[in-house]
């Protein structure tokens, strides 16, 4: 079978007992970066034989798939890990899982750390409904289009980012979702773990006063729920832009945009 093994996102002691057993006993270990995984194995005092740890990452996952399926067909047990967290969640792995399932092999998850869920659980923002959207595009125009699309997603929004990109992302969030409450979780479970909570504007001021480094999970509150009828929205659109109406009212951008088209047509 193919095991999908979650590994720590920072603190190596966050590994589960079941994960340790699978990493020790599997015939072949598939690793995003064999050097990174070697540090985890050394910490756990797990000795692997030469050739039993194979690299599988974004750039070779498709090519490795046939080889992995062949090994599974031979009756071997394989385990997939990424550098940190749960494979397939903004990390390599889903193609391999898809191909293994389609070929009729058993795929077994070994649950553990996931930065998105860890940050959400400690954020203090609503968890009954959330949307995980991974990493935003790097280029400004593409990122704004992407945020326009996800800004109206129901519930709390969860995304990943490099620390250097946080100010740009927050500025775009304020335009698309409003000056909502956000929680920034930086370097979770590591030595310099840090949490910032406040409105987008407040968080921007604090961040820009002291730029940070590292990996970030950004938790964004849902827009304020305001009941605004179409007539009121149309009246506002005669005086201002779609983005400003969305920010002021909490109405979905899709709805406001459709009303703006109706206004232009009339």
FENPE-V307291 format. One record per backbone hydrogen bond with DSSP energy under -1.0 kcal/mol. CO is the residue of the C=O (numbers start at 1). NH is the residue of the N-H. Records with the same first field share a line. If there is no record, write none. Layout:
BEGIN
CO->NH / NH
END
This chain:
BEGIN
1->78
2->108
3->80
4->110
7->85
11->14
16->20
17->21
18->22
19->23
20->24
21->25
22->26
28->79
29->54
30->81
31->56
33->37
34->38
35->39
36->40
37->41
38->42
39->43
40->44
41->46
49->52
52->29
54->31
57->60 / 61
60->64
61->65
64->68
65->69
66->70
67->71
68->72
69->73
70->74
71->76
72->75
77->27 / 28
78->3
79->30
80->5
81->32
85->7
86->89
88->90
92->88
93->97
94->98
95->99
96->100
97->101
98->102
99->103
100->105
101->104
106->2
108->4
110->6
114->118
115->119
116->120
117->121
118->122
120->123
129->156
131->158
134->160
139->143
140->144
141->145
142->146
143->147
144->148
145->149
146->150
147->151
150->153
156->131
157->220
158->133
159->218
161->216
162->165
163->166
165->169
166->170
167->171
168->172
169->173
170->174
171->175
172->176
173->177
178->180
180->200
181->221
182->198
183->219
184->196
185->217
186->194
187->190
190->193
194->186
196->184
198->182
199->203
200->204
201->205
202->206
203->207
204->208
205->209
214->163
215->187
216->161
217->185
218->159
219->183
220->157
229->233
230->234
231->235
232->236
233->237
234->238
236->239 / 240
241->245
242->246
243->247
244->248
245->249
246->250
252->256
253->257
254->258
255->259
256->260
257->261
258->262
259->263
260->264
261->265
262->266
END
